[in-house]
Amino acid sequence: MFGAKRDCPFWRGPCVKHECQLYVNLKGKNPQGEEIIDQWGCSFRFLPWLLTENSQMQRQTGAAVESFRNENATVNKVALHALESLIRVARLEARCDPRIKSGEPPKLIDGN
């Protein structure tokens, strides 16, 4: 682990294993392969594995966010085109409304 005598970098002595709070059980899949991990050891020994796993998760999250952004941009374009079409239709209807030609303001809500 840390040298031939497995010296602890904090206590400058031999590893006390389960008596130390930094001695943990790591369970999961090796981020650099397919092997299943279930072993005890110093958390500092596992740090490179955990950093690699964290980097992989960040890449996957970035890809998911980018995919969501692309999908959202497509939906926004469709919504914008639909809104522009509605505005064009409203303008056409306004030109055909006889009340507008007579100078009378159009009613926004039909009624008495």
DSSP file (Angstrom, degrees, kcal/mol; ACC not computed):
  #  RESIDUE AA STRUCTURE BP1 BP2  ACC     N-H-->O    O-->H-N    N-H-->O    O-->H-N    TCO  KAPPA ALPHA  PHI   PSI    X-CA   Y-CA   Z-CA
    1    1 A M              0   0    0      0, 0.0     2,-0.5     0, 0.0     3,-0.1   0.000 360.0 360.0 360.0 -77.3    0.0    0.0    0.0
    2    2 A F      > -     0   0    0      1,-0.2     5,-1.8     2,-0.0     3,-0.2  -0.755 360.0 -42.5-118.3  82.8    2.4    2.8    1.2
    3    3 A G  T > 5S-     0   0    0     -2,-0.5     3,-1.1     3,-0.2    -1,-0.2  -0.211  88.0 -58.0  87.7 177.3    5.8    1.3    1.1
    4    4 A A  T 3 5S+     0   0    0      1,-0.3    -1,-0.2     2,-0.1    -2,-0.0   0.825 137.7  45.7 -67.7 -32.2    7.1   -2.1    2.1
    5    5 A K  T 3 5S-     0   0    0     -3,-0.2    10,-0.4    -4,-0.0    -1,-0.3   0.394 109.9-120.1 -92.3   3.8    5.9   -1.7    5.7
    6    6 A R  T < 5 -     0   0    0     -3,-1.1     9,-1.3     1,-0.2    -3,-0.2   0.933  44.4-169.8  56.2  48.3    2.5   -0.4    4.6
    7    7 A D  B   < -A   14   0A   0     -5,-1.8    -1,-0.2     7,-0.2     5,-0.0  -0.429  21.6-121.2 -72.2 142.4    3.2    2.8    6.5
    8    8 A C     >  -     0   0    0      5,-3.6     4,-1.5     1,-0.1     5,-0.4  -0.691  11.2-143.6 -81.6 131.1    0.3    5.3    7.0
    9    9 A P  T  4 S+     0   0    0      0, 0.0    -1,-0.1     0, 0.0    -2,-0.0   0.717  99.0  42.4 -69.9 -17.3    1.1    8.7    5.6
   10   10 A F  T  4 S+     0   0    0      3,-0.1    -3,-0.0     1,-0.1    -2,-0.0   0.878 122.5  32.8 -92.6 -44.7   -0.7   10.4    8.4
   11   11 A W  T  4 S-     0   0    0      2,-0.2    -1,-0.1     3,-0.0    -4,-0.0   0.526  93.5-135.9 -93.1  -6.0    0.4    8.4   11.5
   12   12 A R  S  < S+     0   0    0     -4,-1.5    -5,-0.1     1,-0.2     3,-0.0   0.866  74.3  83.1  53.8  39.7    3.9    7.6   10.2
   13   13 A G  S    S-     0   0    0     -5,-0.4    -5,-3.6    -7,-0.1    -1,-0.2  -0.820  90.8 -47.0-150.8-170.9    3.6    4.1   11.3
   14   14 A P  B     -A    7   0A   0      0, 0.0    -7,-0.2     0, 0.0     2,-0.2  -0.318  67.5 -93.7 -67.7 152.4    2.1    0.8   10.3
   15   15 A C        -     0   0    0     -9,-1.3    -8,-0.1   -10,-0.4    27,-0.0  -0.461  27.6-159.7 -65.9 131.6   -1.4    0.6    9.0
   16   16 A V    >   -     0   0    0      1,-0.3     3,-1.9    -2,-0.2    -1,-0.1   0.316  23.1-163.9 -96.8   7.8   -3.9   -0.1   11.7
   17   17 A K  G >  S+     0   0    0      1,-0.3     3,-2.3     2,-0.2     6,-0.3  -0.203  70.7  19.2  50.5-115.9   -6.5   -1.3    9.2
   18   18 A H  G 3  S+     0   0    0      1,-0.3    -1,-0.3     4,-0.1    -2,-0.0   0.608 118.6  65.6 -66.1 -11.6  -10.0   -1.5   10.7
   19   19 A E  G <  S+     0   0    0     -3,-1.9     2,-0.3     3,-0.0    -1,-0.3   0.661  90.4  80.9 -79.3 -16.2   -9.0    0.8   13.6
   20   20 A C  S X  S-     0   0    0     -3,-2.3     3,-1.0     1,-0.1    -5,-0.0  -0.719  73.8-143.2 -95.6 139.5   -8.5    3.7   11.1
   21   21 A Q  T 3  S+     0   0    0     -2,-0.3    -1,-0.1     1,-0.2    -3,-0.1   0.695 101.8  60.2 -71.8 -18.5  -11.4    5.8    9.8
   22   22 A L  T 3  S+     0   0    0     -5,-0.1    21,-2.9     2,-0.1     2,-0.8   0.530  81.5  93.8 -85.7  -6.7   -9.7    6.0    6.4
   23   23 A Y  E <   +B   42   0B   0     -3,-1.0     2,-0.3    -6,-0.3    19,-0.2  -0.791  62.3 167.5 -88.7 109.3   -9.7    2.2    6.0
   24   24 A V  E     -B   41   0B   0     17,-2.6    17,-2.1    -2,-0.8     2,-0.6  -0.768  41.0-114.8-126.5 164.1  -12.9    1.6    4.0
   25   25 A N  E     -B   40   0B   0     -2,-0.3     2,-0.6    15,-0.2    15,-0.2  -0.903  29.3-159.1 -99.9 119.9  -14.7   -1.2    2.1
   26   26 A L  E     +B   39   0B   0     13,-2.9    13,-2.0    -2,-0.6     2,-0.4  -0.892  13.7 177.4-103.9 121.9  -15.0   -0.3   -1.6
   27   27 A K  E     +B   38   0B   0     -2,-0.6     2,-0.3    11,-0.2    11,-0.2  -0.966  33.2  65.2-123.5 140.3  -17.7   -2.1   -3.5
   28   28 A G  E    S-B   37   0B   0      9,-2.4     9,-4.5    -2,-0.4     2,-0.4  -0.971  81.5 -43.3 149.9-161.3  -18.6   -1.6   -7.1
   29   29 A K  E     -B   36   0B   0     -2,-0.3     7,-0.2     7,-0.3     6,-0.1  -0.862  55.8-108.3-107.1 137.7  -17.3   -2.1  -10.6
   30   30 A N    >   -     0   0    0      5,-2.9     3,-1.7    -2,-0.4     5,-0.1  -0.476  24.8-143.3 -61.0 122.6  -13.8   -1.1  -11.6
   31   31 A P  T 3  S+     0   0    0      0, 0.0    -1,-0.2     0, 0.0     3,-0.0   0.678  99.1  50.2 -66.5 -15.2  -14.2    2.0  -13.8
   32   32 A Q  T 3  S+     0   0    0      3,-0.1     2,-0.3     0, 0.0    -2,-0.1   0.346 124.4   4.7-102.9   5.9  -11.4    0.9  -16.0
   33   33 A G  S <  S-     0   0    0     -3,-1.7    -4,-0.0     2,-0.2     0, 0.0  -0.868  80.9 -91.2-163.0-165.1  -12.7   -2.6  -16.6
   34   34 A E  S    S+     0   0    0     -2,-0.3     2,-0.1    -5,-0.1    -1,-0.0   0.435  76.0 119.7-104.4  -2.4  -15.5   -5.0  -16.0
   35   35 A E        -     0   0    0     -6,-0.1    -5,-2.9     1,-0.1     2,-0.4  -0.350  63.0-124.0 -71.5 145.7  -14.3   -6.6  -12.8
   36   36 A I  E     -B   29   0B   0     -7,-0.2     2,-0.5    -2,-0.1    -7,-0.3  -0.728  23.3-147.9 -88.3 134.2  -16.4   -6.3   -9.6
   37   37 A I  E     +B   28   0B   0     -9,-4.5    -9,-2.4    -2,-0.4     2,-0.1  -0.888  31.5 153.8-107.9 131.5  -14.6   -4.8   -6.6
   38   38 A D  E     +B   27   0B   0     -2,-0.5     2,-0.3   -11,-0.2   -11,-0.2  -0.616  33.6 125.0-150.8  85.2  -15.3   -5.7   -3.0
   39   39 A Q  E     -B   26   0B   0    -13,-2.0   -13,-2.9    -2,-0.1     2,-0.3  -0.986  52.9-122.3-148.4 155.1  -12.3   -5.1   -0.9
   40   40 A W  E     +B   25   0B   0     -2,-0.3     2,-0.3   -15,-0.2   -15,-0.2  -0.701  47.8 124.5 -93.0 147.0  -11.0   -3.3    2.1
   41   41 A G  E     -B   24   0B   0    -17,-2.1   -17,-2.6    -2,-0.3     2,-0.2  -0.972  61.7 -56.2 178.2 176.0   -8.2   -0.8    1.9
   42   42 A C  E >>  -B   23   0B   0     -2,-0.3     3,-1.2   -19,-0.2     4,-1.2  -0.500  44.2-130.6 -70.3 135.4   -7.0    2.7    2.6
   43   43 A S  H 3> S+     0   0    0    -21,-2.9     4,-0.7     1,-0.3    -1,-0.1   0.795 108.0  60.2 -60.6 -27.1   -9.3    5.3    1.0
   44   44 A F  H 34 S+     0   0    0      1,-0.2    -1,-0.3     2,-0.2     3,-0.2   0.802  99.8  55.7 -70.6 -27.4   -6.2    7.0   -0.4
   45   45 A R  H <4 S+     0   0    0     -3,-1.2     4,-0.3     1,-0.2    -1,-0.2   0.845 109.8  46.2 -69.7 -33.3   -5.3    3.9   -2.3
   46   46 A F  H  X S+     0   0    0     -4,-1.2     4,-2.4     1,-0.2     3,-0.5   0.569  86.1  95.5 -84.7  -9.4   -8.8    4.0   -3.9
   47   47 A L  H  X S+     0   0    0     -4,-0.7     4,-2.6     1,-0.2     5,-0.2   0.865  80.3  52.1 -54.9 -44.5   -8.6    7.6   -4.8
   48   48 A P  H  > S+     0   0    0      0, 0.0     4,-2.1     0, 0.0    -1,-0.2   0.902 111.6  48.0 -60.0 -38.7   -7.4    7.1   -8.4
   49   49 A W  H  > S+     0   0    0     -3,-0.5     4,-2.5    -4,-0.3    -2,-0.2   0.926 112.8  48.0 -64.1 -44.4  -10.2    4.7   -9.1
   50   50 A L  H  X S+     0   0    0     -4,-2.4     4,-2.4     1,-0.2    -1,-0.2   0.875 110.9  50.5 -66.9 -37.2  -12.8    7.1   -7.6
   51   51 A L  H  X S+     0   0    0     -4,-2.6     4,-2.2    -5,-0.2    -1,-0.2   0.898 110.9  49.4 -66.4 -39.6  -11.4   10.0   -9.5
   52   52 A T  H  X S+     0   0    0     -4,-2.1     4,-2.1    -5,-0.2    -2,-0.2   0.921 111.8  48.4 -64.2 -43.9  -11.6    8.0  -12.8
   53   53 A E  H  X S+     0   0    0     -4,-2.5     4,-2.3     1,-0.2    -2,-0.2   0.908 110.4  51.9 -61.9 -42.7  -15.2    7.0  -12.0
   54   54 A N  H  X S+     0   0    0     -4,-2.4     4,-2.2     1,-0.2    -1,-0.2   0.897 108.4  51.1 -61.9 -41.2  -16.1   10.6  -11.2
   55   55 A S  H  X S+     0   0    0     -4,-2.2     4,-2.1     2,-0.2    -1,-0.2   0.903 109.5  50.2 -63.6 -41.0  -14.6   11.8  -14.6
   56   56 A Q  H  X S+     0   0    0     -4,-2.1     4,-2.3     1,-0.2    -2,-0.2   0.912 110.1  50.0 -63.5 -41.9  -16.7    9.1  -16.4
   57   57 A M  H  X S+     0   0    0     -4,-2.3     4,-2.4     1,-0.2    -1,-0.2   0.885 109.5  51.7 -65.0 -37.8  -19.8   10.3  -14.7
   58   58 A Q  H  X S+     0   0    0     -4,-2.2     4,-2.6     2,-0.2    -1,-0.2   0.897 109.3  49.8 -65.9 -39.4  -19.1   13.9  -15.6
   59   59 A R  H  X S+     0   0    0     -4,-2.1     4,-2.2     2,-0.2    -2,-0.2   0.919 112.0  47.9 -64.3 -42.5  -18.7   13.0  -19.2
   60   60 A Q  H  X S+     0   0    0     -4,-2.3     4,-2.1     2,-0.2    -2,-0.2   0.899 112.4  49.2 -65.1 -39.8  -21.9   11.0  -19.2
   61   61 A T  H  X S+     0   0    0     -4,-2.4     4,-2.5     2,-0.2    -2,-0.2   0.913 110.2  51.2 -65.8 -42.1  -23.7   13.9  -17.5
   62   62 A G  H  X S+     0   0    0     -4,-2.6     4,-2.2     1,-0.2    -2,-0.2   0.896 110.3  49.1 -61.3 -40.5  -22.3   16.4  -20.1
   63   63 A A  H  X S+     0   0    0     -4,-2.2     4,-2.2     2,-0.2    -1,-0.2   0.894 111.5  49.3 -66.2 -39.6  -23.4   14.3  -23.0
   64   64 A A  H  X S+     0   0    0     -4,-2.1     4,-2.3     2,-0.2    -2,-0.2   0.902 111.4  48.9 -67.0 -40.5  -26.9   14.0  -21.5
   65   65 A V  H  X S+     0   0    0     -4,-2.5     4,-2.5     2,-0.2    -2,-0.2   0.908 111.5  49.6 -65.4 -41.3  -27.2   17.7  -20.9
   66   66 A E  H  X S+     0   0    0     -4,-2.2     4,-2.4     2,-0.2    -2,-0.2   0.905 110.8  49.8 -64.3 -41.2  -26.0   18.4  -24.5
   67   67 A S  H  X S+     0   0    0     -4,-2.2     4,-2.2     2,-0.2    -2,-0.2   0.915 111.7  48.5 -62.9 -43.4  -28.6   16.0  -25.8
   68   68 A F  H  X S+     0   0    0     -4,-2.3     4,-2.7     2,-0.2    -2,-0.2   0.905 110.4  51.7 -62.9 -41.9  -31.3   17.6  -23.8
   69   69 A R  H  X S+     0   0    0     -4,-2.5     4,-2.5     2,-0.2    -2,-0.2   0.914 109.8  49.1 -62.1 -43.1  -30.2   21.1  -25.0
   70   70 A N  H  X S+     0   0    0     -4,-2.4     4,-1.9     2,-0.2    -1,-0.2   0.915 113.2  46.4 -63.3 -42.9  -30.4   19.9  -28.6
   71   71 A E  H  X S+     0   0    0     -4,-2.2     4,-2.2     1,-0.2    -2,-0.2   0.905 112.7  50.3 -65.2 -41.4  -33.8   18.5  -28.2
   72   72 A N  H  X S+     0   0    0     -4,-2.7     4,-2.4     1,-0.2    -2,-0.2   0.882 108.3  52.6 -64.9 -39.1  -35.0   21.6  -26.4
   73   73 A A  H  X S+     0   0    0     -4,-2.5     4,-2.0     2,-0.2    -1,-0.2   0.892 109.2  50.1 -64.0 -39.5  -33.7   23.8  -29.2
   74   74 A T  H  X S+     0   0    0     -4,-1.9     4,-2.0     2,-0.2    -2,-0.2   0.925 111.4  47.7 -64.0 -45.2  -35.6   21.8  -31.7
   75   75 A V  H  X S+     0   0    0     -4,-2.2     4,-2.5     1,-0.2    -2,-0.2   0.897 110.2  52.9 -63.8 -40.1  -38.8   22.0  -29.8
   76   76 A N  H  X S+     0   0    0     -4,-2.4     4,-2.4     1,-0.2    -1,-0.2   0.887 107.5  51.5 -63.4 -38.9  -38.3   25.8  -29.3
   77   77 A K  H  X S+     0   0    0     -4,-2.0     4,-2.4     2,-0.2    -1,-0.2   0.919 110.6  48.2 -63.1 -43.5  -37.9   26.2  -33.1
   78   78 A V  H  X S+     0   0    0     -4,-2.0     4,-2.2     1,-0.2    -2,-0.2   0.923 112.7  48.4 -63.2 -44.0  -41.1   24.4  -33.8
   79   79 A A  H  X S+     0   0    0     -4,-2.5     4,-2.3     1,-0.2    -2,-0.2   0.894 110.9  51.1 -63.7 -39.8  -43.0   26.5  -31.1
   80   80 A L  H  X S+     0   0    0     -4,-2.4     4,-2.5     2,-0.2    -1,-0.2   0.908 110.0  49.0 -65.2 -42.1  -41.6   29.7  -32.6
   81   81 A H  H  X S+     0   0    0     -4,-2.4     4,-2.2     2,-0.2    -1,-0.2   0.897 110.9  50.9 -63.9 -39.9  -42.7   28.7  -36.1
   82   82 A A  H  X S+     0   0    0     -4,-2.2     4,-2.1     2,-0.2    -2,-0.2   0.908 111.0  48.3 -63.8 -41.5  -46.2   27.9  -34.8
   83   83 A L  H  X S+     0   0    0     -4,-2.3     4,-2.2     2,-0.2    -2,-0.2   0.907 110.2  51.2 -65.3 -42.4  -46.4   31.2  -33.0
   84   84 A E  H  X S+     0   0    0     -4,-2.5     4,-2.1     1,-0.2    -1,-0.2   0.892 109.5  51.5 -62.1 -38.6  -45.2   33.1  -36.2
   85   85 A S  H  X S+     0   0    0     -4,-2.2     4,-2.3     2,-0.2    -2,-0.2   0.904 108.7  50.7 -64.6 -41.4  -47.9   31.2  -38.2
   86   86 A L  H  X S+     0   0    0     -4,-2.1     4,-2.5     1,-0.2    -2,-0.2   0.893 109.1  51.2 -63.2 -39.2  -50.6   32.3  -35.7
   87   87 A I  H  X S+     0   0    0     -4,-2.2     4,-2.2     2,-0.2    -1,-0.2   0.914 109.8  49.9 -64.6 -41.8  -49.5   35.9  -35.9
   88   88 A R  H  X S+     0   0    0     -4,-2.1     4,-2.2     2,-0.2    -2,-0.2   0.914 111.6  48.4 -62.6 -42.3  -49.7   35.7  -39.7
   89   89 A V  H  X S+     0   0    0     -4,-2.3     4,-2.6     1,-0.2     5,-0.2   0.916 110.3  51.5 -64.0 -42.9  -53.2   34.2  -39.5
   90   90 A A  H  X S+     0   0    0     -4,-2.5     4,-2.0     1,-0.2    -1,-0.2   0.890 109.9  49.7 -62.2 -38.9  -54.3   36.9  -37.0
   91   91 A R  H  X S+     0   0    0     -4,-2.2     4,-1.8     2,-0.2    -1,-0.2   0.895 110.6  49.9 -66.7 -39.7  -53.0   39.7  -39.3
   92   92 A L  H  X S+     0   0    0     -4,-2.2     4,-1.4     1,-0.2    -2,-0.2   0.918 111.3  48.6 -64.4 -43.0  -54.9   38.1  -42.3
   93   93 A E  H  X S+     0   0    0     -4,-2.6     4,-0.9     1,-0.2    -1,-0.2   0.881 108.3  54.6 -63.7 -37.7  -58.1   37.9  -40.3
   94   94 A A  H  < S+     0   0    0     -4,-2.0     3,-0.5     1,-0.2    -1,-0.2   0.881 106.8  50.8 -64.9 -37.0  -57.7   41.5  -39.2
   95   95 A R  H  < S+     0   0    0     -4,-1.8    -1,-0.2     1,-0.2    -2,-0.2   0.819 112.5  46.8 -69.0 -29.9  -57.4   42.7  -42.8
   96   96 A C  H  < S+     0   0    0     -4,-1.4    -1,-0.2    -5,-0.1    -2,-0.2   0.559  85.0 108.4 -88.5  -9.0  -60.6   40.8  -43.7
   97   97 A D    >X  -     0   0    0     -4,-0.9     4,-1.1    -3,-0.5     3,-0.8  -0.579  59.8-152.7 -74.6 120.3  -62.6   42.1  -40.8
   98   98 A P  H 3> S+     0   0    0      0, 0.0     4,-1.4     0, 0.0     6,-0.2   0.766  91.8  63.9 -65.9 -25.0  -65.3   44.6  -42.0
   99   99 A R  H 34>S+     0   0    0      1,-0.2     5,-1.4     2,-0.2     4,-0.4   0.846  99.8  52.7 -67.1 -32.3  -65.3   46.4  -38.6
  100  100 A I  H X45S+     0   0    0     -3,-0.8     3,-1.0     1,-0.2    -1,-0.2   0.903 106.9  51.5 -69.6 -39.1  -61.7   47.4  -39.1
  101  101 A K  H 3<5S+     0   0    0     -4,-1.1    -1,-0.2     1,-0.3    -2,-0.2   0.822 107.9  53.1 -66.2 -30.6  -62.4   48.9  -42.5
  102  102 A S  T 3<5S-     0   0    0     -4,-1.4    -1,-0.3     2,-0.2    -2,-0.2   0.547 118.3-110.8 -83.1  -5.8  -65.2   51.0  -41.1
  103  103 A G  T < 5S+     0   0    0     -3,-1.0    -3,-0.2    -4,-0.4    -2,-0.1   0.335  75.5 132.8  94.7  -7.1  -63.0   52.4  -38.3
  104  104 A E      < -     0   0    0     -5,-1.4    -1,-0.3    -6,-0.2    -2,-0.2  -0.626  62.6-116.3 -78.4 130.8  -64.7   50.6  -35.5
  105  105 A P        -     0   0    0      0, 0.0     2,-0.1     0, 0.0    -1,-0.1  -0.441  33.7-110.8 -67.4 139.6  -62.2   48.9  -33.2
  106  106 A P        -     0   0    0      0, 0.0     2,-0.4     0, 0.0     3,-0.1  -0.394  27.2-118.6 -71.0 148.1  -62.5   45.1  -33.2
  107  107 A K        -     0   0    0      1,-0.1     3,-0.1    -2,-0.1     4,-0.0  -0.691  11.7-153.6 -84.4 137.4  -63.8   43.4  -30.1
  108  108 A L  S    S+     0   0    0     -2,-0.4     2,-0.4     1,-0.2    -1,-0.1   0.810  86.6  37.2 -78.9 -30.1  -61.4   41.0  -28.5
  109  109 A I  S    S-     0   0    0     -3,-0.1    -1,-0.2     2,-0.0     2,-0.1  -0.989  88.7-125.6-124.4 127.8  -64.2   38.9  -27.0
  110  110 A D        +     0   0    0     -2,-0.4     2,-0.3    -3,-0.1    -2,-0.0  -0.426  60.1  97.4 -68.9 145.2  -67.5   38.3  -28.9
  111  111 A G              0   0    0     -2,-0.1    -4,-0.0     1,-0.0    -2,-0.0  -0.955 360.0 360.0 162.1-173.3  -70.6   39.3  -27.0
  112  112 A N              0   0    0     -2,-0.3    -2,-0.1     0, 0.0    -1,-0.0   0.458 360.0 360.0 -75.1 360.0  -73.2   42.1  -26.6
